Amino acid sequence: MTASRAARRRRAETEAGPLATVRLDVGADDQLVWKIACVECTAKGDRAWSAYRPGGDNGYLAAMDRWTFHLHEQHRGTEAPCLAYLGAAQQRLHERRQRQDAPPS
């Protein structure tokens, strides 16, 4: 049985830590859309920095990886459960970059 949207959002909020706000919406294609925003940082103008990723569990993982990198780079010393997965997130990024750089077969 899959977890409800509210349960998934609460889990993401817990993992992301106190500097994050988490939204979980349903996109036009009926896929989940994850948005993790920073309560301290701004991106363009007065908009909060955020990671926005569609696509169920893969979207969650991608958004949480991006959020983890943001915390690690911009908020050193901040405690958040997701930082325990920093090494795995870096490995996924490395593998994705290797696939992008590989010549077509």
FENWOJO-V139919 format. One record per backbone hydrogen bond with DSSP energy under -0.5 kcal/mol. NH is the residue of the N-H (numbers start at 1). CO is the residue of the C=O. E is the energy in kcal/mol with one decimal. If there is no record, write none. Layout:
nh=NH co=CO e=E
nh=NH co=CO e=E
This chain:
nh=8 co=4 e=-2.4
nh=9 co=5 e=-2.6
nh=10 co=6 e=-2.5
nh=11 co=7 e=-2.2
nh=12 co=8 e=-2.4
nh=13 co=9 e=-2.6
nh=14 co=10 e=-2.2
nh=15 co=11 e=-2.5
nh=16 co=12 e=-2.6
nh=17 co=13 e=-1.4
nh=18 co=79 e=-0.5
nh=20 co=17 e=-1.3
nh=21 co=37 e=-2.2
nh=23 co=35 e=-2.7
nh=25 co=33 e=-2.4
nh=27 co=25 e=-0.5
nh=27 co=31 e=-3.2
nh=30 co=27 e=-2.0
nh=33 co=25 e=-2.8
nh=34 co=53 e=-3.0
nh=35 co=23 e=-2.4
nh=36 co=51 e=-2.4
nh=37 co=21 e=-2.9
nh=37 co=35 e=-0.5
nh=38 co=49 e=-2.6
nh=39 co=19 e=-2.7
nh=43 co=47 e=-2.9
nh=45 co=43 e=-0.5
nh=47 co=44 e=-2.2
nh=49 co=41 e=-2.0
nh=51 co=36 e=-2.7
nh=52 co=50 e=-0.5
nh=53 co=34 e=-2.7
nh=55 co=32 e=-2.9
nh=58 co=55 e=-0.6
nh=59 co=55 e=-3.0
nh=60 co=56 e=-2.0
nh=61 co=57 e=-2.5
nh=62 co=58 e=-2.5
nh=63 co=59 e=-2.7
nh=64 co=60 e=-2.9
nh=65 co=61 e=-2.4
nh=66 co=62 e=-2.2
nh=67 co=63 e=-2.4
nh=68 co=64 e=-2.7
nh=69 co=65 e=-2.4
nh=70 co=66 e=-2.2
nh=71 co=67 e=-2.7
nh=72 co=68 e=-2.6
nh=73 co=69 e=-2.5
nh=74 co=70 e=-3.2
nh=75 co=70 e=-0.6
nh=75 co=71 e=-1.9
nh=78 co=75 e=-2.1
nh=81 co=14 e=-0.6
nh=82 co=15 e=-2.5
nh=83 co=80 e=-1.7
nh=84 co=81 e=-1.8
nh=85 co=82 e=-1.9
nh=86 co=83 e=-1.5
nh=89 co=85 e=-2.4
nh=90 co=86 e=-2.6
nh=91 co=87 e=-2.0
nh=92 co=88 e=-2.3
nh=93 co=89 e=-2.2
nh=94 co=90 e=-2.4
nh=95 co=91 e=-2.6
nh=96 co=92 e=-2.3
nh=97 co=93 e=-2.4
nh=98 co=94 e=-2.1
nh=99 co=95 e=-2.1
nh=100 co=96 e=-1.9
nh=101 co=97 e=-1.9
nh=102 co=98 e=-1.1
